[in-house]
Amino acid sequence: MAARKKARRTTHRSSSGKKLYAVRDRKGRFKDIQQYSRAHRMDLQRTSKSEAAAAGKKKPKKTAKRVAKKATAARKSVRRSARKTVRAVRKSIRKVVRRARKAVRK
């Protein structure tokens, strides 16, 4: 069997002037047309097999991100409740001071 041709992209321009990629299938027919900026961004995000093997890295698990998110949310709620208690204590101190001042005036 002969070696198959790799799927290629051809550049075009839209009516507004944006650069486009026309993605072709192996037979050369148009499969998809996408904006160059979006296609390029996706290309940069992807890591090739050789890059992944060279780095020897594993993809970070999503669960770690979720755990970190929950931890920060918990910290925020603790801070909020701490602020509320501090405010309540200050308010009660103010009340006591006011009453004491009133008593001294009389």
VMD Tcl script that builds the backbone (N, CA, C; Angstrom):
set m [mol new atoms 318]
animate dup $m
set s [atomselect $m all]
$s set {name element resname resid chain x y z} {
  {N N MET 1 A 0.834 -1.188 0.000}
  {CA C MET 1 A 0.000 0.000 0.000}
  {C C MET 1 A 0.880 1.253 0.000}
  {N N ALA 2 A 0.527 2.230 -0.775}
  {CA C ALA 2 A 1.303 3.466 -0.844}
  {C C ALA 2 A 1.070 4.298 0.405}
  {N N ALA 3 A 2.064 5.113 0.759}
  {CA C ALA 3 A 1.953 5.969 1.935}
  {C C ALA 3 A 0.879 7.020 1.704}
  {N N ARG 4 A 0.038 7.218 2.697}
  {CA C ARG 4 A -1.042 8.200 2.574}
  {C C ARG 4 A -0.501 9.598 2.818}
  {N N LYS 5 A -1.097 10.558 2.108}
  {CA C LYS 5 A -0.706 11.944 2.306}
  {C C LYS 5 A -1.285 12.470 3.608}
  {N N LYS 6 A -0.529 13.311 4.287}
  {CA C LYS 6 A -0.978 13.918 5.524}
  {C C LYS 6 A -2.035 14.981 5.211}
  {N N ALA 7 A -3.041 15.108 6.083}
  {CA C ALA 7 A -4.066 16.139 5.897}
  {C C ALA 7 A -3.411 17.508 6.018}
  {N N ARG 8 A -3.699 18.420 5.105}
  {CA C ARG 8 A -3.034 19.727 5.077}
  {C C ARG 8 A -4.048 20.861 5.244}
  {N N ARG 9 A -3.502 22.030 5.464}
  {CA C ARG 9 A -4.331 23.231 5.556}
  {C C ARG 9 A -3.909 24.208 4.479}
  {N N THR 10 A -4.880 24.890 3.929}
  {CA C THR 10 A -4.609 25.915 2.938}
  {C C THR 10 A -5.099 27.237 3.506}
  {N N THR 11 A -4.332 28.317 3.299}
  {CA C THR 11 A -4.751 29.601 3.862}
  {C C THR 11 A -5.584 30.380 2.848}
  {N N HIS 12 A -6.588 31.051 3.370}
  {CA C HIS 12 A -7.455 31.932 2.582}
  {C C HIS 12 A -7.714 33.164 3.426}
  {N N ARG 13 A -8.458 34.110 2.869}
  {CA C ARG 13 A -8.874 35.288 3.644}
  {C C ARG 13 A -10.380 35.418 3.553}
  {N N SER 14 A -10.979 35.814 4.672}
  {CA C SER 14 A -12.433 36.013 4.694}
  {C C SER 14 A -12.756 37.372 4.090}
  {N N SER 15 A -14.037 37.648 3.918}
  {CA C SER 15 A -14.452 38.936 3.345}
  {C C SER 15 A -14.053 40.091 4.254}
  {N N SER 16 A -13.976 39.819 5.571}
  {CA C SER 16 A -13.581 40.882 6.495}
  {C C SER 16 A -12.065 41.030 6.584}
  {N N GLY 17 A -11.342 40.103 5.972}
  {CA C GLY 17 A -9.891 40.219 5.926}
  {C C GLY 17 A -9.158 39.309 6.902}
  {N N LYS 18 A -9.911 38.529 7.693}
  {CA C LYS 18 A -9.263 37.611 8.632}
  {C C LYS 18 A -8.680 36.425 7.881}
  {N N LYS 19 A -7.542 35.964 8.379}
  {CA C LYS 19 A -6.893 34.821 7.750}
  {C C LYS 19 A -7.643 33.539 8.115}
  {N N LEU 20 A -7.856 32.676 7.137}
  {CA C LEU 20 A -8.588 31.435 7.357}
  {C C LEU 20 A -7.723 30.238 6.999}
  {N N TYR 21 A -8.020 29.125 7.626}
  {CA C TYR 21 A -7.407 27.853 7.266}
  {C C TYR 21 A -8.492 26.973 6.676}
  {N N ALA 22 A -8.258 26.424 5.508}
  {CA C ALA 22 A -9.166 25.441 4.950}
  {C C ALA 22 A -8.529 24.089 5.210}
  {N N VAL 23 A -9.135 23.316 6.085}
  {CA C VAL 23 A -8.605 22.000 6.429}
  {C C VAL 23 A -9.117 21.014 5.393}
  {N N ARG 24 A -8.194 20.262 4.836}
  {CA C ARG 24 A -8.561 19.286 3.805}
  {C C ARG 24 A -8.404 17.880 4.361}
  {N N ASP 25 A -9.175 16.956 3.805}
  {CA C ASP 25 A -8.986 15.569 4.206}
  {C C ASP 25 A -7.863 14.958 3.368}
  {N N ARG 26 A -7.618 13.691 3.527}
  {CA C ARG 26 A -6.493 13.039 2.850}
  {C C ARG 26 A -6.647 13.026 1.333}
  {N N LYS 27 A -7.894 13.098 0.864}
  {CA C LYS 27 A -8.118 13.105 -0.585}
  {C C LYS 27 A -8.004 14.509 -1.167}
  {N N GLY 28 A -7.881 15.522 -0.311}
  {CA C GLY 28 A -7.726 16.886 -0.791}
  {C C GLY 28 A -8.996 17.703 -0.798}
  {N N ARG 29 A -10.109 17.102 -0.367}
  {CA C ARG 29 A -11.380 17.834 -0.331}
  {C C ARG 29 A -11.468 18.658 0.960}
  {N N PHE 30 A -12.217 19.776 0.893}
  {CA C PHE 30 A -12.373 20.613 2.083}
  {C C PHE 30 A -13.165 19.853 3.155}
  {N N LYS 31 A -12.603 19.814 4.332}
  {CA C LYS 31 A -13.276 19.160 5.445}
  {C C LYS 31 A -13.855 20.203 6.393}
  {N N ASP 32 A -13.092 21.298 6.611}
  {CA C ASP 32 A -13.516 22.317 7.562}
  {C C ASP 32 A -12.789 23.608 7.243}
  {N N ILE 33 A -13.439 24.739 7.499}
  {CA C ILE 33 A -12.768 26.033 7.347}
  {C C ILE 33 A -12.817 26.704 8.709}
  {N N GLN 34 A -11.659 27.129 9.219}
  {CA C GLN 34 A -11.588 27.731 10.543}
  {C C GLN 34 A -10.687 28.963 10.507}
  {N N GLN 35 A -10.909 29.861 11.457}
  {CA C GLN 35 A -10.070 31.052 11.526}
  {C C GLN 35 A -8.653 30.659 11.904}
  {N N TYR 36 A -7.701 31.324 11.304}
  {CA C TYR 36 A -6.291 31.033 11.565}
  {C C TYR 36 A -5.970 31.213 13.046}
  {N N SER 37 A -6.483 32.304 13.653}
  {CA C SER 37 A -6.164 32.611 15.047}
  {C C SER 37 A -6.605 31.479 15.974}
  {N N ARG 38 A -7.802 30.943 15.731}
  {CA C ARG 38 A -8.320 29.862 16.578}
  {C C ARG 38 A -7.534 28.581 16.354}
  {N N ALA 39 A -7.255 28.276 15.091}
  {CA C ALA 39 A -6.525 27.051 14.771}
  {C C ALA 39 A -5.115 27.111 15.352}
  {N N HIS 40 A -4.481 28.271 15.235}
  {CA C HIS 40 A -3.119 28.444 15.728}
  {C C HIS 40 A -3.084 28.279 17.245}
  {N N ARG 41 A -4.085 28.873 17.925}
  {CA C ARG 41 A -4.170 28.764 19.371}
  {C C ARG 41 A -4.302 27.306 19.802}
  {N N MET 42 A -5.114 26.546 19.078}
  {CA C MET 42 A -5.288 25.130 19.394}
  {C C MET 42 A -3.997 24.362 19.160}
  {N N ASP 43 A -3.289 24.711 18.106}
  {CA C ASP 43 A -2.015 24.052 17.817}
  {C C ASP 43 A -1.016 24.290 18.941}
  {N N LEU 44 A -1.006 25.505 19.469}
  {CA C LEU 44 A -0.079 25.828 20.547}
  {C C LEU 44 A -0.441 25.098 21.836}
  {N N GLN 45 A -1.739 24.892 22.059}
  {CA C GLN 45 A -2.180 24.217 23.270}
  {C C GLN 45 A -1.816 22.734 23.249}
  {N N ARG 46 A -1.887 22.130 22.073}
  {CA C ARG 46 A -1.605 20.698 21.974}
  {C C ARG 46 A -0.132 20.419 22.159}
  {N N THR 47 A 0.180 19.318 22.837}
  {CA C THR 47 A 1.562 18.878 22.931}
  {C C THR 47 A 1.696 17.626 22.077}
  {N N SER 48 A 2.758 17.573 21.307}
  {CA C SER 48 A 2.961 16.418 20.431}
  {C C SER 48 A 3.414 15.222 21.257}
  {N N LYS 49 A 3.335 14.033 20.654}
  {CA C LYS 49 A 3.756 12.815 21.347}
  {C C LYS 49 A 5.230 12.897 21.708}
  {N N SER 50 A 6.029 13.445 20.794}
  {CA C SER 50 A 7.467 13.526 21.045}
  {C C SER 50 A 7.774 14.503 22.190}
  {N N GLU 51 A 7.047 15.631 22.242}
  {CA C GLU 51 A 7.251 16.594 23.325}
  {C C GLU 51 A 6.880 15.980 24.675}
  {N N ALA 52 A 5.755 15.263 24.684}
  {CA C ALA 52 A 5.297 14.650 25.923}
  {C C ALA 52 A 6.287 13.590 26.395}
  {N N ALA 53 A 6.807 12.807 25.454}
  {CA C ALA 53 A 7.767 11.759 25.807}
  {C C ALA 53 A 9.077 12.375 26.305}
  {N N ALA 54 A 9.503 13.464 25.658}
  {CA C ALA 54 A 10.753 14.118 26.046}
  {C C ALA 54 A 10.633 14.721 27.445}
  {N N ALA 55 A 9.507 15.321 27.731}
  {CA C ALA 55 A 9.309 15.943 29.033}
  {C C ALA 55 A 9.044 14.882 30.101}
  {N N GLY 56 A 8.470 13.767 29.660}
  {CA C GLY 56 A 8.155 12.700 30.605}
  {C C GLY 56 A 7.154 13.132 31.647}
  {N N LYS 57 A 6.291 14.018 31.223}
  {CA C LYS 57 A 5.335 14.556 32.184}
  {C C LYS 57 A 3.983 13.887 32.028}
  {N N LYS 58 A 3.248 13.881 33.133}
  {CA C LYS 58 A 1.888 13.378 33.115}
  {C C LYS 58 A 0.964 14.576 33.212}
  {N N LYS 59 A -0.208 14.448 32.634}
  {CA C LYS 59 A -1.172 15.536 32.720}
  {C C LYS 59 A -1.654 15.651 34.165}
  {N N PRO 60 A -1.762 16.881 34.688}
  {CA C PRO 60 A -2.238 17.029 36.058}
  {C C PRO 60 A -3.702 16.604 36.152}
  {N N LYS 61 A -4.020 15.947 37.244}
  {CA C LYS 61 A -5.387 15.478 37.407}
  {C C LYS 61 A -6.296 16.650 37.728}
  {N N LYS 62 A -7.511 16.571 37.217}
  {CA C LYS 62 A -8.467 17.640 37.458}
  {C C LYS 62 A -8.904 17.659 38.917}
  {N N THR 63 A -8.836 16.497 39.568}
  {CA C THR 63 A -9.273 16.439 40.957}
  {C C THR 63 A -8.411 17.332 41.837}
  {N N ALA 64 A -7.136 17.453 41.527}
  {CA C ALA 64 A -6.258 18.320 42.313}
  {C C ALA 64 A -6.732 19.764 42.228}
  {N N LYS 65 A -7.157 20.169 41.030}
  {CA C LYS 65 A -7.654 21.530 40.851}
  {C C LYS 65 A -8.922 21.733 41.684}
  {N N ARG 66 A -9.798 20.722 41.663}
  {CA C ARG 66 A -11.052 20.834 42.405}
  {C C ARG 66 A -10.784 20.942 43.901}
  {N N VAL 67 A -9.857 20.126 44.390}
  {CA C VAL 67 A -9.518 20.154 45.813}
  {C C VAL 67 A -8.979 21.530 46.190}
  {N N ALA 68 A -8.112 22.083 45.334}
  {CA C ALA 68 A -7.548 23.400 45.602}
  {C C ALA 68 A -8.647 24.459 45.626}
  {N N LYS 69 A -9.599 24.349 44.697}
  {CA C LYS 69 A -10.706 25.295 44.640}
  {C C LYS 69 A -11.530 25.243 45.921}
  {N N LYS 70 A -11.823 24.001 46.362}
  {CA C LYS 70 A -12.617 23.840 47.575}
  {C C LYS 70 A -11.881 24.411 48.778}
  {N N ALA 71 A -10.566 24.186 48.838}
  {CA C ALA 71 A -9.779 24.689 49.961}
  {C C ALA 71 A -9.815 26.209 50.009}
  {N N THR 72 A -9.679 26.849 48.846}
  {CA C THR 72 A -9.714 28.320 48.837}
  {C C THR 72 A -11.103 28.825 49.218}
  {N N ALA 73 A -12.148 28.122 48.764}
  {CA C ALA 73 A -13.506 28.517 49.122}
  {C C ALA 73 A -13.715 28.391 50.629}
  {N N ALA 74 A -13.179 27.310 51.205}
  {CA C ALA 74 A -13.312 27.108 52.653}
  {C C ALA 74 A -12.586 28.210 53.410}
  {N N ARG 75 A -11.384 28.568 52.935}
  {CA C ARG 75 A -10.624 29.642 53.578}
  {C C ARG 75 A -11.401 30.948 53.533}
  {N N LYS 76 A -12.003 31.224 52.371}
  {CA C LYS 76 A -12.773 32.462 52.230}
  {C C LYS 76 A -13.943 32.491 53.210}
  {N N SER 77 A -14.653 31.356 53.331}
  {CA C SER 77 A -15.805 31.337 54.233}
  {C C SER 77 A -15.364 31.502 55.688}
  {N N VAL 78 A -14.213 30.924 56.038}
  {CA C VAL 78 A -13.690 31.095 57.403}
  {C C VAL 78 A -13.358 32.557 57.644}
  {N N ARG 79 A -12.734 33.184 56.653}
  {CA C ARG 79 A -12.396 34.608 56.789}
  {C C ARG 79 A -13.650 35.441 56.969}
  {N N ARG 80 A -14.684 35.129 56.160}
  {CA C ARG 80 A -15.935 35.880 56.247}
  {C C ARG 80 A -16.532 35.762 57.640}
  {N N SER 81 A -16.604 34.537 58.144}
  {CA C SER 81 A -17.210 34.337 59.464}
  {C C SER 81 A -16.374 35.024 60.541}
  {N N ALA 82 A -15.036 34.987 60.378}
  {CA C ALA 82 A -14.171 35.666 61.340}
  {C C ALA 82 A -14.437 37.163 61.324}
  {N N ARG 83 A -14.589 37.727 60.129}
  {CA C ARG 83 A -14.886 39.162 60.018}
  {C C ARG 83 A -16.198 39.492 60.707}
  {N N LYS 84 A -17.217 38.626 60.490}
  {CA C LYS 84 A -18.523 38.866 61.105}
  {C C LYS 84 A -18.431 38.877 62.620}
  {N N THR 85 A -17.678 37.913 63.166}
  {CA C THR 85 A -17.556 37.865 64.624}
  {C C THR 85 A -16.802 39.084 65.141}
  {N N VAL 86 A -15.770 39.498 64.433}
  {CA C VAL 86 A -15.014 40.685 64.841}
  {C C VAL 86 A -15.925 41.905 64.829}
  {N N ARG 87 A -16.730 42.028 63.789}
  {CA C ARG 87 A -17.667 43.160 63.707}
  {C C ARG 87 A -18.650 43.140 64.881}
  {N N ALA 88 A -19.167 41.940 65.179}
  {CA C ALA 88 A -20.140 41.814 66.272}
  {C C ALA 88 A -19.505 42.197 67.600}
  {N N VAL 89 A -18.280 41.754 67.822}
  {CA C VAL 89 A -17.575 42.086 69.074}
  {C C VAL 89 A -17.362 43.593 69.172}
  {N N ARG 90 A -16.912 44.200 68.085}
  {CA C ARG 90 A -16.700 45.658 68.099}
  {C C ARG 90 A -17.992 46.398 68.402}
  {N N LYS 91 A -19.080 45.934 67.790}
  {CA C LYS 91 A -20.379 46.570 67.976}
  {C C LYS 91 A -20.799 46.500 69.445}
  {N N SER 92 A -20.614 45.314 70.038}
  {CA C SER 92 A -21.002 45.164 71.451}
  {C C SER 92 A -20.123 46.030 72.359}
  {N N ILE 93 A -18.834 46.148 72.020}
  {CA C ILE 93 A -17.927 47.008 72.800}
  {C C ILE 93 A -18.389 48.455 72.727}
  {N N ARG 94 A -18.774 48.894 71.503}
  {CA C ARG 94 A -19.269 50.260 71.336}
  {C C ARG 94 A -20.486 50.515 72.217}
  {N N LYS 95 A -21.408 49.523 72.243}
  {CA C LYS 95 A -22.621 49.669 73.055}
  {C C LYS 95 A -22.266 49.837 74.536}
  {N N VAL 96 A -21.350 48.994 74.998}
  {CA C VAL 96 A -20.946 49.055 76.405}
  {C C VAL 96 A -20.324 50.417 76.721}
  {N N VAL 97 A -19.468 50.905 75.823}
  {CA C VAL 97 A -18.804 52.200 76.027}
  {C C VAL 97 A -19.835 53.316 76.056}
  {N N ARG 98 A -20.814 53.279 75.158}
  {CA C ARG 98 A -21.864 54.303 75.137}
  {C C ARG 98 A -22.644 54.322 76.448}
  {N N ARG 99 A -23.022 53.120 76.915}
  {CA C ARG 99 A -23.777 53.027 78.165}
  {C C ARG 99 A -22.964 53.585 79.344}
  {N N ALA 100 A -21.671 53.254 79.333}
  {CA C ALA 100 A -20.800 53.741 80.413}
  {C C ALA 100 A -20.713 55.265 80.368}
  {N N ARG 101 A -20.586 55.850 79.191}
  {CA C ARG 101 A -20.511 57.306 79.059}
  {C C ARG 101 A -21.800 57.952 79.540}
  {N N LYS 102 A -22.950 57.342 79.170}
  {CA C LYS 102 A -24.258 57.874 79.599}
  {C C LYS 102 A -24.363 57.857 81.120}
  {N N ALA 103 A -23.893 56.760 81.685}
  {CA C ALA 103 A -23.948 56.616 83.154}
  {C C ALA 103 A -23.083 57.657 83.829}
  {N N VAL 104 A -21.917 57.939 83.248}
  {CA C VAL 104 A -21.010 58.941 83.825}
  {C C VAL 104 A -21.613 60.322 83.727}
  {N N ARG 105 A -22.307 60.652 82.628}
  {CA C ARG 105 A -22.939 61.967 82.453}
  {C C ARG 105 A -23.996 62.225 83.501}
  {N N LYS 106 A -24.774 61.161 83.806}
  {CA C LYS 106 A -25.882 61.329 84.763}
  {C C LYS 106 A -25.277 61.483 86.122}
}
mol reanalyze $m
mol bondsrecalc $m
mol representation Tube
mol addrep $m
